[in-house]
Amino acid sequence: MNVLIVDDASTVRMYHRNVLEAAGYVVDEAVNGLEALEKALENTFDLYIVDINMPKMDGYEFLMQLRSEDIDQAPAIMVSTEAAELDHTKAFTAGANLYMVKPIKPLQMMTYVRLLVGEESV
Amino acid sequence: MALKKSNTTAPDEAQSSQRDCSEISQDLISEDPSKRRWAARDIVSCEHASVMLLDQLEAEKDISVKQIILSSLTQIGDTEAVNGLVRCLRTEDVSLRNEAIEAMKHLPQEVASIMASLLNDPDPDVRIFAVNILESLCHPDVEQWLIDVIRDDEHINVCATAVDLLGEVGSEQSEPALQALKERFTDEPYIQFAADLAIKRIIGS
């Protein structure tokens, strides 16, 4: 399973990478939405973990382009520091399948990742 | 055939340095985006430019005009401009917010004078954006501001954002605050991970 982590914070990318690699996933990283779009065009991913606030292209814009240009319809988790209802709505409208508030605990992350990639059922 | 560089300035977009400020301010609210673009650039030397630019920023839909308005506000860098950029931090428009953060990074002295109040803002999101601004703010107090954040701020994501940055800009004087942060958030794996990483980077450097 290939996962693309899209976040401008290197520590966050490293933390998510550690959690996912420990569970056997193959991880790639992008520092903003623009780089993520380029990687999505060139590679196949089974899941995207996307931050909202990033320079150059934010997470909403990335997901909207990913979906509307039909680049990829693989599941996407949007992660943010913001817990407001409006942010959830905007994330789902942009094309997210799940919205999680940082910081994410490893067990919590893996539970949802496995559900989204179809390795576990509810 | 010789390659010829195209002229990117259309004749009707040609900027006239002779225009007076009242004409420029009219162009700033014109329906024509190219006129607004030029006006946003040329208005910098006019009186009350920041106020006019900030008014237009709220109404502006064209991304390229918005970018020039933010660039002009950065160039002006007066109190009005900085306060206007702070207001952008509270907007729901993510791209405008991010562009305001980038613009404020270029105003170290002006932003430094309001940094303490930004880092104590009641809204944790504004405090996170303030830490984001510190990322590229060339100012001697950056490390101390970050130490204060991880020592005093009760919001985990504000602290988490500050720890990321301390790992990059911190020195040995940050280490006690990083250790104290780990003790404050013993049940949070991310804080443990980020603080350990920051300490390792600091000791390593």
Boltz contact constraints between the chains, C-beta under 6 A:
constraints:
  - contact:
      token1: [A, 9]
      token2: [B, 164]
      max_distance: 6.0
  - contact:
      token1: [A, 11]
      token2: [B, 164]
      max_distance: 6.0
  - contact:
      token1: [A, 11]
      token2: [B, 194]
      max_distance: 6.0
  - contact:
      token1: [A, 11]
      token2: [B, 197]
      max_distance: 6.0
  - contact:
      token1: [A, 15]
      token2: [B, 190]
      max_distance: 6.0
  - contact:
      token1: [A, 15]
      token2: [B, 193]
      max_distance: 6.0
  - contact:
      token1: [A, 55]
      token2: [B, 98]
      max_distance: 6.0
  - contact:
      token1: [A, 58]
      token2: [B, 94]
      max_distance: 6.0
  - contact:
      token1: [A, 81]
      token2: [B, 128]
      max_distance: 6.0
  - contact:
      token1: [A, 81]
      token2: [B, 157]
      max_distance: 6.0
  - contact:
      token1: [A, 102]
      token2: [B, 157]
      max_distance: 6.0
  - contact:
      token1: [A, 103]
      token2: [B, 160]
      max_distance: 6.0
  - contact:
      token1: [A, 103]
      token2: [B, 190]
      max_distance: 6.0
  - contact:
      token1: [A, 105]
      token2: [B, 189]
      max_distance: 6.0
